[in-house]
Amino acid sequence: MTRVFSGVKPTGHLTLGNYLGAMRQWVTVDQHRAESLFCIVDLHALTVDHDPARVRRLSRQAATLLLAAGLDPELCTVFVQSHVDEHARLSYVLECVATDGEMRRMIQYKEKAARERARGGSVRLSLLTYPVLMAADILAYGAGEVPVGDDQAQHVELTRDLAARFNQRYGYTFVVPRATLPKVGARVMNLQDPLSKMGKSDDSGPGIVYLLDEPDVVRKKVMRAVTDSGQEVVYDREARPGLANLLEILASCTGGNPSELSGVYESYGALKRDTAEAVVEVLRPVQERHKELCADPGYVEEVLRDGAERARAMARPTVDAAYRAIGLLPAASDPVAVDTGAVDSGIVLNAAR
């Protein structure tokens, strides 16, 4: 059976962009068609200055929202990255085949390091090496395909290079994955800067609709969204990015088509009002279920505990095989031979960050 692995980083509150762009597909498609794993990749949140209590709080909130959105523990595996040691175990092994030059060429490292230096902060070594941890996230589960956006394509290429290099030097151990474009999911842009993605780590709160925003807050943010010069409502992503973003959000919420919807409206105000109400209605069931889950924290803890056990059982054979292949002496309690059949299966990973 196809296996899907997707991750979300707890560096900020989850947004409408996270939901429409990835989470909704996980709920409606992936968990039904495949053996699916959905991971809160909390180790990736440690690469920059952070508040430990906030990371823990956001990790729990992310897990709760994934369940509130409709992920079913009976159909899929929901877990926290740091609860499965195999991610960190494999990361170090892959660092032993990666090079300094490869890490420093990563575009996201250059951009994030520049921002840290501009703030007067120091750049952590983990910011340089975290693409290797991302590769470990992929390779531990034998991913054959990695549906990612343009901002993550370079990381998939690094993963391919590391897997191929390891296989060449130490014997076939990893599937060499390939990047694919997601077939489902909207790209939601910042309401105040429609040329930038609506990111949960962004500081521009007025341009971001968070999944837990109250309805009146949602309406206010959408009504204040940046549009474009002119009066006519037309769908043109290049020339009218603000208007196009609103039409795409409305279409994604209602199942419509942006181009067709543009012909329905004669004013920006009407479009904004309908878009705001559509977003409120999409978020309503998620928020209601989130409140129910918050009232039963033991259930979420149980889901994460069981999920980590299942994920560990899936990843351990591949990671143990990598340890033996690179020359590490097995512990006396380790089995002499491990079934690595999962590595050869057709596996899909959705690396949504």
C-alpha positions as CSV (number, residue, x, y, z in Angstrom):
1,M,0.0,0.0,0.0
2,T,1.1,3.5,-0.7
3,R,2.4,5.4,2.3
4,V,2.0,9.1,2.8
5,F,4.1,11.2,5.3
6,S,3.3,14.8,5.8
7,G,4.7,17.3,8.4
8,V,3.8,20.6,10.0
9,K,6.3,22.7,11.9
10,P,5.1,24.3,15.2
11,T,6.6,27.7,14.7
12,G,3.3,29.6,14.7
13,H,-0.4,29.2,14.8
14,L,-1.8,27.2,11.9
15,T,-3.4,29.3,9.2
16,L,-6.1,29.2,6.6
17,G,-3.3,28.7,4.1
18,N,-2.2,25.5,6.0
19,Y,-5.7,24.2,6.0
20,L,-6.7,25.0,2.4
21,G,-3.2,24.2,1.0
22,A,-2.6,20.9,2.8
23,M,-4.6,19.8,5.8
24,R,-7.9,19.5,3.9
25,Q,-6.3,17.2,1.3
26,W,-4.9,15.1,4.1
27,V,-8.3,14.7,5.6
28,T,-10.4,14.2,2.4
29,V,-7.9,12.3,0.2
30,D,-4.6,11.0,1.7
31,Q,-5.8,9.3,4.9
32,H,-8.3,7.3,2.8
33,R,-6.1,6.2,-0.1
34,A,-2.9,5.3,1.7
35,E,-1.1,4.3,4.9
36,S,-0.7,7.8,6.1
37,L,1.5,9.4,8.7
38,F,1.1,13.1,9.8
39,C,3.8,14.5,11.9
40,I,4.3,17.6,14.1
41,V,8.0,18.2,13.2
42,D,8.9,20.0,16.4
43,L,12.7,19.4,16.0
44,H,12.6,21.8,13.1
45,A,11.3,24.5,15.3
46,L,14.5,24.6,17.3
47,T,16.7,26.0,14.6
48,V,16.1,29.6,15.6
49,D,15.7,31.4,18.8
50,H,12.4,30.2,20.4
51,D,10.5,30.0,23.7
52,P,10.5,26.4,24.8
53,A,7.0,26.7,26.4
54,R,5.6,28.2,23.2
55,V,7.0,25.3,21.1
56,R,5.4,22.8,23.4
57,R,2.1,24.7,23.4
58,L,2.1,25.1,19.6
59,S,3.0,21.4,19.1
60,R,0.0,20.4,21.2
61,Q,-2.2,22.9,19.4
62,A,-1.1,21.7,16.0
63,A,-1.9,18.1,16.9
64,T,-5.3,19.0,18.3
65,L,-6.1,21.0,15.1
66,L,-5.0,18.2,12.8
67,L,-7.5,16.0,14.7
68,A,-10.1,18.7,14.7
69,A,-9.8,19.1,10.9
70,G,-10.8,15.5,10.5
71,L,-7.7,13.2,10.7
72,D,-8.9,9.9,12.1
73,P,-6.5,7.9,14.2
74,E,-8.3,4.8,13.0
75,L,-7.2,5.6,9.4
76,C,-3.9,7.3,9.9
77,T,-1.0,7.9,12.3
78,V,-0.6,11.2,14.0
79,F,2.5,11.8,16.0
80,V,5.2,14.2,17.2
81,Q,8.6,14.0,15.5
82,S,10.7,14.1,18.7
83,H,8.8,11.2,20.1
84,V,10.3,8.9,17.4
85,D,14.1,8.7,17.9
86,E,14.6,7.3,14.4
87,H,14.4,10.8,12.9
88,A,17.4,12.1,14.9
89,R,19.2,8.8,14.6
90,L,19.1,8.8,10.8
91,S,19.8,12.5,10.6
92,Y,23.3,12.1,12.1
93,V,24.1,9.2,9.8
94,L,23.0,11.4,6.8
95,E,25.2,14.3,8.1
96,C,28.1,11.9,7.7
97,V,27.5,11.7,3.9
98,A,26.4,15.4,3.4
99,T,29.0,18.2,2.7
100,D,29.4,21.6,4.1
101,G,29.1,23.1,0.7
102,E,25.7,21.5,0.1
103,M,24.3,22.9,3.3
104,R,25.5,26.4,2.6
105,R,23.9,26.4,-0.8
106,M,20.4,25.9,0.6
107,I,18.4,29.0,-0.3
108,Q,16.3,28.9,2.9
109,Y,19.5,28.7,5.0
110,K,20.8,31.8,3.2
111,E,17.5,33.7,3.7
112,K,16.9,32.7,7.3
113,A,20.6,33.2,8.3
114,A,20.5,36.7,6.8
115,R,17.4,37.6,8.8
116,E,18.9,36.3,12.0
117,R,22.1,38.4,11.5
118,A,20.0,41.4,10.6
119,R,18.3,41.1,14.0
120,G,21.7,40.9,15.7
121,G,21.3,37.3,16.6
122,S,23.7,34.4,16.1
123,V,23.0,31.7,13.5
124,R,22.6,28.2,15.0
125,L,24.4,25.2,13.5
126,S,21.0,23.4,13.4
127,L,19.8,26.0,10.9
128,L,22.6,25.0,8.6
129,T,22.0,21.2,9.0
130,Y,18.2,21.0,9.3
131,P,17.8,20.0,5.6
132,V,19.5,16.8,6.5
133,L,16.9,16.2,9.3
134,M,14.3,16.8,6.7
135,A,15.9,14.2,4.4
136,A,15.8,11.8,7.4
137,D,12.1,12.5,7.8
138,I,11.6,11.4,4.2
139,L,14.0,8.5,3.9
140,A,13.2,6.9,7.2
141,Y,9.8,6.0,5.8
142,G,11.0,5.0,2.3
143,A,9.2,7.8,0.5
144,G,9.2,7.3,-3.3
145,E,7.4,10.6,-4.1
146,V,7.5,13.9,-2.4
147,P,4.7,16.4,-3.3
148,V,6.2,19.8,-2.4
149,G,5.9,23.4,-3.3
150,D,8.7,25.4,-5.0
151,D,10.1,26.5,-1.7
152,Q,10.9,22.9,-0.7
153,A,12.1,21.5,-4.1
154,Q,15.8,22.2,-3.3
155,H,15.5,20.1,-0.1
156,V,14.1,17.2,-2.0
157,E,17.0,17.4,-4.4
158,L,19.3,17.2,-1.4
159,T,17.4,14.2,-0.1
160,R,17.9,12.5,-3.5
161,D,21.6,13.2,-3.5
162,L,22.1,11.9,0.0
163,A,20.1,8.8,-0.7
164,A,22.0,8.0,-3.9
165,R,25.4,8.7,-2.4
166,F,24.7,6.5,0.7
167,N,23.5,3.7,-1.6
168,Q,26.5,4.0,-3.8
169,R,29.0,4.0,-0.9
170,Y,27.4,1.5,1.5
171,G,24.9,-0.6,-0.5
172,Y,21.3,-0.1,-1.4
173,T,19.4,1.1,1.7
174,F,17.2,4.0,0.7
175,V,14.6,4.6,-2.0
176,V,15.7,7.7,-4.0
177,P,12.6,9.9,-3.9
178,R,11.4,12.3,-6.6
179,A,9.6,15.6,-6.1
180,T,6.1,16.0,-7.5
181,L,3.7,18.9,-7.6
182,P,0.7,18.5,-5.3
183,K,-2.4,17.7,-7.3
184,V,-4.8,19.2,-4.7
185,G,-4.5,22.3,-2.6
186,A,-4.8,26.0,-2.8
187,R,-1.9,28.5,-2.5
188,V,-3.2,31.1,-0.1
189,M,-1.4,34.4,-0.1
190,N,-1.0,37.0,2.7
191,L,-4.0,39.3,2.7
192,Q,-1.8,42.4,3.2
193,D,0.9,41.2,0.8
194,P,-0.6,39.0,-1.9
195,L,2.8,38.4,-3.4
196,S,3.9,36.4,-0.3
197,K,2.5,33.1,1.0
198,M,0.3,33.2,4.1
199,G,2.9,31.7,6.5
200,K,2.3,30.8,10.1
201,S,5.8,32.2,11.0
202,D,5.0,35.6,9.5
203,D,4.8,38.6,11.8
204,S,2.1,40.3,9.6
205,G,-0.9,39.3,11.7
206,P,-3.5,41.4,9.9
207,G,-2.7,39.6,6.7
208,I,-3.0,36.1,8.2
209,V,-6.2,34.2,9.0
210,Y,-5.5,31.8,11.8
211,L,-7.6,28.6,12.2
212,L,-8.7,29.7,15.6
213,D,-9.5,33.3,14.8
214,E,-13.0,34.3,16.0
215,P,-15.5,35.0,13.2
216,D,-15.5,38.7,13.6
217,V,-11.7,38.8,13.5
218,V,-11.8,36.8,10.2
219,R,-14.3,39.2,8.7
220,K,-12.2,42.2,9.7
221,K,-9.1,40.8,8.2
222,V,-10.7,39.8,4.9
223,M,-12.6,43.1,4.6
224,R,-9.2,44.9,5.0
225,A,-7.4,42.8,2.5
226,V,-5.3,44.6,0.0
227,T,-6.8,44.7,-3.5
228,D,-5.6,46.4,-6.7
229,S,-6.2,49.5,-8.7
230,G,-9.2,49.6,-10.8
231,Q,-12.9,48.8,-10.2
232,E,-13.7,45.7,-12.4
233,V,-13.5,42.3,-10.7
234,V,-11.3,40.2,-12.9
235,Y,-9.2,37.1,-12.2
236,D,-5.6,37.9,-13.2
237,R,-2.9,36.5,-10.9
238,E,-0.1,38.5,-12.5
239,A,-1.7,41.9,-12.9
240,R,-4.2,41.8,-10.0
241,P,-2.7,39.6,-7.3
242,G,-4.8,40.9,-4.4
243,L,-8.1,40.4,-6.2
244,A,-6.9,37.0,-7.5
245,N,-6.0,35.9,-3.9
246,L,-9.6,36.7,-2.7
247,L,-11.1,34.9,-5.6
248,E,-8.9,31.8,-5.1
249,I,-9.8,31.7,-1.4
250,L,-13.5,32.0,-2.1
251,A,-13.2,29.3,-4.8
252,S,-11.3,27.0,-2.5
253,C,-13.9,27.4,0.3
254,T,-16.9,27.0,-1.9
255,G,-15.7,24.6,-4.6
256,G,-16.0,27.2,-7.3
257,N,-13.7,28.4,-10.1
258,P,-11.9,31.7,-9.6
259,S,-12.4,32.8,-13.2
260,E,-16.1,32.0,-13.1
261,L,-16.6,33.7,-9.7
262,S,-15.0,36.9,-11.0
263,G,-17.9,37.3,-13.3
264,V,-20.4,37.2,-10.5
265,Y,-19.2,40.3,-8.7
266,E,-19.5,44.0,-9.6
267,S,-17.6,45.4,-6.6
268,Y,-14.7,44.5,-4.4
269,G,-16.8,45.0,-1.3
270,A,-19.3,42.3,-2.3
271,L,-16.5,39.9,-3.1
272,K,-14.8,40.6,0.3
273,R,-18.1,40.0,2.2
274,D,-18.8,36.7,0.5
275,T,-15.2,35.6,0.9
276,A,-15.2,36.4,4.6
277,E,-18.4,34.5,5.2
278,A,-17.1,31.5,3.2
279,V,-14.0,31.4,5.3
280,V,-16.0,31.7,8.6
281,E,-18.1,28.7,7.5
282,V,-15.1,26.6,6.5
283,L,-13.5,27.2,9.8
284,R,-16.6,26.8,12.0
285,P,-16.6,22.9,12.3
286,V,-12.8,22.9,12.8
287,Q,-13.1,25.4,15.7
288,E,-16.1,23.5,17.3
289,R,-14.2,20.2,17.2
290,H,-11.1,21.9,18.5
291,K,-13.1,23.1,21.6
292,E,-14.3,19.5,22.2
293,L,-10.8,18.1,22.0
294,C,-9.4,20.7,24.3
295,A,-11.9,19.6,26.9
296,D,-10.5,16.0,26.6
297,P,-6.6,16.4,26.6
298,G,-6.2,12.8,27.6
299,Y,-7.5,11.7,24.2
300,V,-5.0,13.8,22.3
301,E,-2.2,12.5,24.4
302,E,-3.3,8.9,23.7
303,V,-3.4,9.5,20.0
304,L,0.1,10.9,20.0
305,R,1.4,8.1,22.1
306,D,-0.1,5.4,20.0
307,G,0.9,7.3,16.8
308,A,4.6,7.4,17.9
309,E,4.6,3.7,18.6
310,R,3.3,2.9,15.1
311,A,5.6,5.4,13.4
312,R,8.6,4.0,15.3
313,A,7.8,0.5,14.1
314,M,7.7,1.7,10.5
315,A,10.9,3.7,10.6
316,R,13.1,1.5,12.8
317,P,13.9,-1.3,10.2
318,T,15.2,1.2,7.6
319,V,17.2,3.2,10.2
320,D,18.7,0.0,11.7
321,A,19.6,-1.1,8.2
322,A,21.4,2.3,7.5
323,Y,23.3,1.9,10.8
324,R,24.6,-1.5,9.8
325,A,25.4,-0.5,6.3
326,I,27.5,2.5,7.3
327,G,29.5,0.3,9.7
328,L,28.0,0.7,13.1
329,L,28.1,-2.4,15.4
330,P,24.6,-3.7,16.2
331,A,23.6,-3.8,19.8
332,A,23.5,-7.3,21.3
333,S,19.7,-7.1,21.5
334,D,19.2,-6.1,17.9
335,P,18.0,-8.8,15.4
336,V,20.6,-10.0,13.0
337,A,18.4,-9.4,10.0
338,V,15.7,-6.9,9.6
339,D,12.9,-7.0,7.1
340,T,13.4,-3.9,4.9
341,G,10.5,-4.7,2.5
342,A,8.9,-1.4,3.4
343,V,11.8,0.4,1.8
344,D,11.0,-1.2,-1.6
345,S,7.3,-0.3,-1.5
346,G,5.8,2.6,-3.4
347,I,5.6,5.3,-0.7
348,V,4.5,8.9,-1.0
349,L,5.5,11.7,1.3
350,N,3.8,15.1,1.4
351,A,6.4,17.4,2.9
352,A,4.2,20.4,3.7
353,R,6.1,22.8,6.0
